[in-house]
Amino acid sequence: MSETTLNNIKRNHCAIVIRTNLTGILKRRLIDMGITPGVVIKIKRIAPLGDPIEIRLRGYELSIRRSEAKKIIVKPVEVK
């Protein structure tokens, strides 16, 4: 499957981070929280109005803004 952005992944689906299109303090903050190339992210919940998105990675849950998710390039995967 081809690359897409994290905000396009549906609830209860997983994706592997390829890269981020972020700069500055926001890039540093997401790296510190564990969003790095190669990590598997699962979409847990999406707020009723679509923002924020709750994701699961590296054994914990994290909420991020949809605008941030649009800048995270991922590859969808099937995790069993």
ChimeraX attribute file (.defattr): number of C-alpha atoms within 10 A of each C-alpha:
attribute: neighborCount
match mode: 1-to-1
recipient: residues
	/A:1	6
	/A:2	6
	/A:3	13
	/A:4	18
	/A:5	20
	/A:6	27
	/A:7	21
	/A:8	12
	/A:9	18
	/A:10	15
	/A:11	14
	/A:12	12
	/A:13	14
	/A:14	24
	/A:15	24
	/A:16	20
	/A:17	22
	/A:18	17
	/A:19	16
	/A:20	20
	/A:21	11
	/A:22	14
	/A:23	8
	/A:24	7
	/A:25	9
	/A:26	11
	/A:27	16
	/A:28	12
	/A:29	11
	/A:30	16
	/A:31	13
	/A:32	10
	/A:33	12
	/A:34	13
	/A:35	21
	/A:36	17
	/A:37	15
	/A:38	13
	/A:39	14
	/A:40	20
	/A:41	23
	/A:42	22
	/A:43	22
	/A:44	17
	/A:45	17
	/A:46	17
	/A:47	10
	/A:48	8
	/A:49	6
	/A:50	11
	/A:51	15
	/A:52	18
	/A:53	21
	/A:54	18
	/A:55	20
	/A:56	17
	/A:57	16
	/A:58	11
	/A:59	5
	/A:60	9
	/A:61	13
	/A:62	14
	/A:63	16
	/A:64	13
	/A:65	13
	/A:66	17
	/A:67	12
	/A:68	19
	/A:69	19
	/A:70	16
	/A:71	17
	/A:72	21
	/A:73	20
	/A:74	27
	/A:75	19
	/A:76	23
	/A:77	14
	/A:78	7
	/A:79	9
	/A:80	4
